[in-house]
Amino acid sequence: MIGFDDSFLLRGKSFRVSDLVTVSNPRVGDIFDFGEEKYFSVVTAFIATPFDYKVQLTDMGYDYESMDKFEFLYPLIKSIRNDDSRILFGDIDFTQVSIRERADNNELVLLYGDEVVMDTLSYALVSEFIRKINGFPLKKPEKYLNEHVKQYILDVERNKLRNPKKEQYKPVLLNIVSALVNSERNPYDYGSIMDISISQLHDSLSRVQKIQHYENVVDGMYHGTVSSKDVNMQDLNWLS
């Protein structure tokens, strides 16, 4: 298993976890062909935490604040069909994956047949890789002032689940692609942008936004609508 850093993501590489498992860094066009909504439903399953399902877990009698993330993952991915997970994991059929404890240290592992798909460490890296290539921020566990606040938040979320609003899926990638193609700072057209990886797309978006922010602030300072005293000059470094 190898690690990854920002340069790894910038080059659009896939993440080789083991001889059995490689997590793809799919091209933008492949995601559109696959179906954006379906793609993000798979992504969400692999980066979800017990806090995302706090109401369901609480009502089932589980303590979501102390629940092991790896054990929580298993029932989520067990329901993902291979036709859906293929864009990220190739031929691995997660409906056939089982969870076991190692005999030597009682560590939980996911097995595909007799081969280990993921252990705790590799799952943490896989989840982090999927999160980063898709531009999702790192979510910190919720902290509550007291038990009354916790119960109030649970009740609010529970009511939302009981009375869900029927909303159509709102495209994310479609808008990013359109924005970048129509930005004078980006070299892509509608054809070439389909061939870059999803991690490269989000890197381009982040850099264009930083440059735009820099130019807006400098323009405001020049015209006197923004005071230099209120500006953190480090924030203007669009190369950071």
DAKA-V697515 format. One record per run of one state. SS is the DSSP state (hx for helix, st for strand, lp for the rest). FROM is the first residue (numbers start at 1). TO is the last residue. If there is no record, write none. Layout:
# DAKA-V697515
SS FROM TO
SS FROM TO
This chain:
# DAKA-V697515
lp 1 5
hx 6 10
lp 11 14
st 15 16
lp 17 21
st 22 23
lp 24 26
st 27 27
hx 28 34
lp 35 35
hx 36 47
lp 48 49
hx 50 59
lp 60 68
hx 69 78
lp 79 81
hx 82 89
lp 90 93
hx 94 96
st 97 101
lp 102 107
st 108 112
lp 113 114
st 115 119
hx 120 133
lp 134 146
hx 147 162
lp 163 172
hx 173 181
lp 182 191
hx 192 195
lp 196 196
st 197 197
hx 198 223
lp 224 227
hx 228 230
lp 231 232
hx 233 236
lp 237 240
